[in-house]
């Protein structure tokens, strides 16, 4: 039963929520302030209504709390994020705290409105952040507020009502088959010292794997008999911690096996022989890691090494600009052009859902569908 006490022009509503393990009574309270112009009868009716709603919310565990967003967010990091989230995600979220807390940290979590979030979006946009970055910041806030909803601290997530700045749609500038052939041929022509990079980009082209997945490969992940590579881990770099580390791949679906053609298996054998030669040369100084991609002394290849090398190599050879991820896009586009279904493409790329694949490569799938309709039209020829 709620207790209502009048204090000046406000009303204090108190609810007993039972007793704690040490025998102390648990009391929840809230303050209600009537709008100006309300009659005494209207006030009495509204106070009683607020008391009933408050009592019901307390019974459901949805009691109003005076905790500010920053305080709740820091508790969320400690109680949930540091236990459940991947290391890289956690580092990215910690980086975002610097912008989020000044904008929203001082507001009580139960009083954050869609307008508060919208103002934050406008501030981020005014600061020059790309639409995708703005979405990432709001996603961080939304994850915390969803947790608050789940724990019945608040009843809804105001991020759901936010409008985002429109991102300018740009078609992916993907390397053509001839460009990839030329790049790989020139890479293999580089000779002994560039063998690790030649194999790296060959494998990237044929598998479409992410950079971290390739760098995380170990020789036990290669089945030379059945010509299969198993993606079991990834190698990352945390700019916040200034360190490299090994973790599971990006999503659960990213752990997968991929069939490889004979030419790629031959390339892997060349890499194995290159490592054996360097192991003999370095002797006791050789660093044993079992990684496919290593430096000359056997230590794992740096996470930044493939891009640093590719940028320099492309400039030196006068080729069109590309990133390490360009080879993943090329792989996906070839599969789609060949008429491979979206689920198979999703599985090969390790996306968590087919929707992700469709969203990223919607233009390629649209072109494939157009060609399919043209093929039908040509076949029927009405």
Protein Blocks (a to p, Z undefined) as FASTA:
>chain_A
ZZdddehjaccddddebjafkopacdddddddddehiafklmmmmmmmmmmmmmmmmmno
paccfbdfklmmmmmmmmmmmmmmcfklmmmmmmmmmmmmmmmmmpcfklccfklmmmmm
mmmmmnopafklmmmmmmmmmmmmmmmmmnomafbdfklmpccddddddddddddfklmm
mmmmmmmmnommlmmmmmmmmmmmmnopafklmmmpcfklpcfknopacdfbdcdddfkl
opacddddfblmlpccddddfklmmmmmmmmmmmmmmmmmnmmmpccehiabdcfkopac
dfklmmmmmmmmmmmnopacddfklmmmmmmmmmmmnopafklmmmmnopabfklmmmmm
mmmmmmmmmmmmmmmmmmnoZZ
